[in-house]
Amino acid sequence: MLRLASRFIATVEASGDSSIMHLFCCLDSWTALCSSIIVMATVQSLFIPFAMSSIAHYLLVTFWMLLGMIFHARMIDVADFNHKIMACSKK
């Protein structure tokens, strides 16, 4: 059976932010230390910004790689075109 351990947890649960708090605090017996709860809440709150920054970094690297490939291919085309022009002018 689940029950609330404190008024703080009741407030958090009412706000809808109770995923970790409910898991660790609302059991019949106190199963986790306060420091463990703080660590888990911190890890949970830092996960989303870390995931978003990882995705943004991946997209940025992909963009620069594609841009580099496009400009590299463009330079090869220009060099090939110039080589053909020079070859035609020597005949």
PyMOL commands that place a pseudoatom at each C-alpha (Angstrom):
pseudoatom trace, name=CA, resn=MET, resi=1, chain=A, elem=C, hetatm=0, pos=[0.000, 0.000, 0.000]
pseudoatom trace, name=CA, resn=LEU, resi=2, chain=A, elem=C, hetatm=0, pos=[1.246, 3.488, -0.832]
pseudoatom trace, name=CA, resn=ARG, resi=3, chain=A, elem=C, hetatm=0, pos=[1.021, 6.444, 1.492]
pseudoatom trace, name=CA, resn=LEU, resi=4, chain=A, elem=C, hetatm=0, pos=[2.500, 9.922, 1.536]
pseudoatom trace, name=CA, resn=ALA, resi=5, chain=A, elem=C, hetatm=0, pos=[5.629, 10.389, 3.617]
pseudoatom trace, name=CA, resn=SER, resi=6, chain=A, elem=C, hetatm=0, pos=[5.421, 14.158, 4.109]
pseudoatom trace, name=CA, resn=ARG, resi=7, chain=A, elem=C, hetatm=0, pos=[3.589, 17.336, 3.129]
pseudoatom trace, name=CA, resn=PHE, resi=8, chain=A, elem=C, hetatm=0, pos=[6.404, 18.168, 0.697]
pseudoatom trace, name=CA, resn=ILE, resi=9, chain=A, elem=C, hetatm=0, pos=[5.791, 14.943, -1.193]
pseudoatom trace, name=CA, resn=ALA, resi=10, chain=A, elem=C, hetatm=0, pos=[2.039, 15.603, -1.204]
pseudoatom trace, name=CA, resn=THR, resi=11, chain=A, elem=C, hetatm=0, pos=[2.717, 19.023, -2.745]
pseudoatom trace, name=CA, resn=VAL, resi=12, chain=A, elem=C, hetatm=0, pos=[5.092, 17.585, -5.332]
pseudoatom trace, name=CA, resn=GLU, resi=13, chain=A, elem=C, hetatm=0, pos=[2.647, 14.837, -6.175]
pseudoatom trace, name=CA, resn=ALA, resi=14, chain=A, elem=C, hetatm=0, pos=[-0.176, 17.349, -6.585]
pseudoatom trace, name=CA, resn=SER, resi=15, chain=A, elem=C, hetatm=0, pos=[1.959, 19.380, -8.999]
pseudoatom trace, name=CA, resn=GLY, resi=16, chain=A, elem=C, hetatm=0, pos=[2.514, 16.349, -11.235]
pseudoatom trace, name=CA, resn=ASP, resi=17, chain=A, elem=C, hetatm=0, pos=[6.308, 16.268, -10.809]
pseudoatom trace, name=CA, resn=SER, resi=18, chain=A, elem=C, hetatm=0, pos=[6.375, 13.201, -8.622]
pseudoatom trace, name=CA, resn=SER, resi=19, chain=A, elem=C, hetatm=0, pos=[7.860, 10.463, -10.801]
pseudoatom trace, name=CA, resn=ILE, resi=20, chain=A, elem=C, hetatm=0, pos=[11.069, 10.054, -8.779]
pseudoatom trace, name=CA, resn=MET, resi=21, chain=A, elem=C, hetatm=0, pos=[9.587, 11.242, -5.486]
pseudoatom trace, name=CA, resn=HIS, resi=22, chain=A, elem=C, hetatm=0, pos=[6.714, 8.784, -5.741]
pseudoatom trace, name=CA, resn=LEU, resi=23, chain=A, elem=C, hetatm=0, pos=[9.070, 5.936, -6.549]
pseudoatom trace, name=CA, resn=PHE, resi=24, chain=A, elem=C, hetatm=0, pos=[11.440, 6.532, -3.640]
pseudoatom trace, name=CA, resn=CYS, resi=25, chain=A, elem=C, hetatm=0, pos=[9.363, 8.254, -0.948]
pseudoatom trace, name=CA, resn=CYS, resi=26, chain=A, elem=C, hetatm=0, pos=[5.819, 6.998, -0.994]
pseudoatom trace, name=CA, resn=LEU, resi=27, chain=A, elem=C, hetatm=0, pos=[6.302, 3.352, -0.012]
pseudoatom trace, name=CA, resn=ASP, resi=28, chain=A, elem=C, hetatm=0, pos=[5.041, 1.922, 3.280]
pseudoatom trace, name=CA, resn=SER, resi=29, chain=A, elem=C, hetatm=0, pos=[8.548, 2.055, 4.728]
pseudoatom trace, name=CA, resn=TRP, resi=30, chain=A, elem=C, hetatm=0, pos=[11.216, 4.694, 4.103]
pseudoatom trace, name=CA, resn=THR, resi=31, chain=A, elem=C, hetatm=0, pos=[13.393, 2.893, 1.517]
pseudoatom trace, name=CA, resn=ALA, resi=32, chain=A, elem=C, hetatm=0, pos=[15.860, 5.571, 0.475]
pseudoatom trace, name=CA, resn=LEU, resi=33, chain=A, elem=C, hetatm=0, pos=[17.988, 8.086, 2.292]
pseudoatom trace, name=CA, resn=CYS, resi=34, chain=A, elem=C, hetatm=0, pos=[17.490, 11.795, 1.728]
pseudoatom trace, name=CA, resn=SER, resi=35, chain=A, elem=C, hetatm=0, pos=[20.857, 12.069, -0.047]
pseudoatom trace, name=CA, resn=SER, resi=36, chain=A, elem=C, hetatm=0, pos=[19.823, 9.335, -2.492]
pseudoatom trace, name=CA, resn=ILE, resi=37, chain=A, elem=C, hetatm=0, pos=[16.632, 11.215, -3.261]
pseudoatom trace, name=CA, resn=ILE, resi=38, chain=A, elem=C, hetatm=0, pos=[18.571, 14.425, -3.865]
pseudoatom trace, name=CA, resn=VAL, resi=39, chain=A, elem=C, hetatm=0, pos=[21.011, 12.622, -6.174]
pseudoatom trace, name=CA, resn=MET, resi=40, chain=A, elem=C, hetatm=0, pos=[18.219, 10.965, -8.152]
pseudoatom trace, name=CA, resn=ALA, resi=41, chain=A, elem=C, hetatm=0, pos=[16.254, 14.216, -8.473]
pseudoatom trace, name=CA, resn=THR, resi=42, chain=A, elem=C, hetatm=0, pos=[19.409, 15.993, -9.665]
pseudoatom trace, name=CA, resn=VAL, resi=43, chain=A, elem=C, hetatm=0, pos=[20.196, 13.278, -12.203]
pseudoatom trace, name=CA, resn=GLN, resi=44, chain=A, elem=C, hetatm=0, pos=[16.636, 13.355, -13.500]
pseudoatom trace, name=CA, resn=SER, resi=45, chain=A, elem=C, hetatm=0, pos=[16.619, 17.145, -13.802]
pseudoatom trace, name=CA, resn=LEU, resi=46, chain=A, elem=C, hetatm=0, pos=[19.962, 17.175, -15.653]
pseudoatom trace, name=CA, resn=PHE, resi=47, chain=A, elem=C, hetatm=0, pos=[19.122, 14.360, -18.074]
pseudoatom trace, name=CA, resn=ILE, resi=48, chain=A, elem=C, hetatm=0, pos=[16.823, 16.319, -20.397]
pseudoatom trace, name=CA, resn=PRO, resi=49, chain=A, elem=C, hetatm=0, pos=[19.208, 19.288, -20.911]
pseudoatom trace, name=CA, resn=PHE, resi=50, chain=A, elem=C, hetatm=0, pos=[22.068, 16.828, -21.475]
pseudoatom trace, name=CA, resn=ALA, resi=51, chain=A, elem=C, hetatm=0, pos=[20.041, 14.864, -24.015]
pseudoatom trace, name=CA, resn=MET, resi=52, chain=A, elem=C, hetatm=0, pos=[18.980, 18.039, -25.810]
pseudoatom trace, name=CA, resn=SER, resi=53, chain=A, elem=C, hetatm=0, pos=[22.540, 19.360, -25.955]
pseudoatom trace, name=CA, resn=SER, resi=54, chain=A, elem=C, hetatm=0, pos=[23.733, 15.996, -27.299]
pseudoatom trace, name=CA, resn=ILE, resi=55, chain=A, elem=C, hetatm=0, pos=[21.112, 16.101, -30.042]
pseudoatom trace, name=CA, resn=ALA, resi=56, chain=A, elem=C, hetatm=0, pos=[22.003, 19.712, -30.872]
pseudoatom trace, name=CA, resn=HIS, resi=57, chain=A, elem=C, hetatm=0, pos=[25.699, 18.818, -31.018]
pseudoatom trace, name=CA, resn=TYR, resi=58, chain=A, elem=C, hetatm=0, pos=[24.976, 15.862, -33.327]
pseudoatom trace, name=CA, resn=LEU, resi=59, chain=A, elem=C, hetatm=0, pos=[22.907, 18.065, -35.655]
pseudoatom trace, name=CA, resn=LEU, resi=60, chain=A, elem=C, hetatm=0, pos=[25.591, 20.759, -35.691]
pseudoatom trace, name=CA, resn=VAL, resi=61, chain=A, elem=C, hetatm=0, pos=[28.352, 18.268, -36.529]
pseudoatom trace, name=CA, resn=THR, resi=62, chain=A, elem=C, hetatm=0, pos=[26.178, 16.709, -39.238]
pseudoatom trace, name=CA, resn=PHE, resi=63, chain=A, elem=C, hetatm=0, pos=[25.448, 20.133, -40.723]
pseudoatom trace, name=CA, resn=TRP, resi=64, chain=A, elem=C, hetatm=0, pos=[29.139, 21.077, -40.864]
pseudoatom trace, name=CA, resn=MET, resi=65, chain=A, elem=C, hetatm=0, pos=[30.064, 17.701, -42.376]
pseudoatom trace, name=CA, resn=LEU, resi=66, chain=A, elem=C, hetatm=0, pos=[27.437, 18.100, -45.098]
pseudoatom trace, name=CA, resn=LEU, resi=67, chain=A, elem=C, hetatm=0, pos=[28.531, 21.663, -45.738]
pseudoatom trace, name=CA, resn=GLY, resi=68, chain=A, elem=C, hetatm=0, pos=[32.148, 20.507, -46.005]
pseudoatom trace, name=CA, resn=MET, resi=69, chain=A, elem=C, hetatm=0, pos=[31.213, 17.747, -48.441]
pseudoatom trace, name=CA, resn=ILE, resi=70, chain=A, elem=C, hetatm=0, pos=[29.241, 20.167, -50.608]
pseudoatom trace, name=CA, resn=PHE, resi=71, chain=A, elem=C, hetatm=0, pos=[32.061, 22.728, -50.754]
pseudoatom trace, name=CA, resn=HIS, resi=72, chain=A, elem=C, hetatm=0, pos=[34.667, 20.019, -51.313]
pseudoatom trace, name=CA, resn=ALA, resi=73, chain=A, elem=C, hetatm=0, pos=[32.648, 18.596, -54.218]
pseudoatom trace, name=CA, resn=ARG, resi=74, chain=A, elem=C, hetatm=0, pos=[32.190, 22.119, -55.559]
pseudoatom trace, name=CA, resn=MET, resi=75, chain=A, elem=C, hetatm=0, pos=[35.958, 22.752, -55.458]
pseudoatom trace, name=CA, resn=ILE, resi=76, chain=A, elem=C, hetatm=0, pos=[36.574, 19.476, -57.310]
pseudoatom trace, name=CA, resn=ASP, resi=77, chain=A, elem=C, hetatm=0, pos=[34.037, 20.492, -59.981]
pseudoatom trace, name=CA, resn=VAL, resi=78, chain=A, elem=C, hetatm=0, pos=[35.703, 23.895, -60.411]
pseudoatom trace, name=CA, resn=ALA, resi=79, chain=A, elem=C, hetatm=0, pos=[39.169, 22.330, -60.595]
pseudoatom trace, name=CA, resn=ASP, resi=80, chain=A, elem=C, hetatm=0, pos=[37.955, 19.753, -63.126]
pseudoatom trace, name=CA, resn=PHE, resi=81, chain=A, elem=C, hetatm=0, pos=[36.285, 22.473, -65.198]
pseudoatom trace, name=CA, resn=ASN, resi=82, chain=A, elem=C, hetatm=0, pos=[39.463, 24.593, -65.143]
pseudoatom trace, name=CA, resn=HIS, resi=83, chain=A, elem=C, hetatm=0, pos=[41.529, 21.550, -66.121]
pseudoatom trace, name=CA, resn=LYS, resi=84, chain=A, elem=C, hetatm=0, pos=[39.247, 20.890, -69.123]
pseudoatom trace, name=CA, resn=ILE, resi=85, chain=A, elem=C, hetatm=0, pos=[39.440, 24.546, -70.184]
pseudoatom trace, name=CA, resn=MET, resi=86, chain=A, elem=C, hetatm=0, pos=[43.241, 24.474, -70.007]
pseudoatom trace, name=CA, resn=ALA, resi=87, chain=A, elem=C, hetatm=0, pos=[43.348, 21.174, -71.932]
pseudoatom trace, name=CA, resn=CYS, resi=88, chain=A, elem=C, hetatm=0, pos=[41.107, 22.583, -74.674]
pseudoatom trace, name=CA, resn=SER, resi=89, chain=A, elem=C, hetatm=0, pos=[43.119, 25.776, -74.983]
pseudoatom trace, name=CA, resn=LYS, resi=90, chain=A, elem=C, hetatm=0, pos=[46.400, 23.883, -75.507]
pseudoatom trace, name=CA, resn=LYS, resi=91, chain=A, elem=C, hetatm=0, pos=[45.094, 22.041, -78.603]
for i in range(1, 91): cmd.bond("trace and resi %d" % i, "trace and resi %d" % (i + 1))
show_as sticks, trace
zoom trace
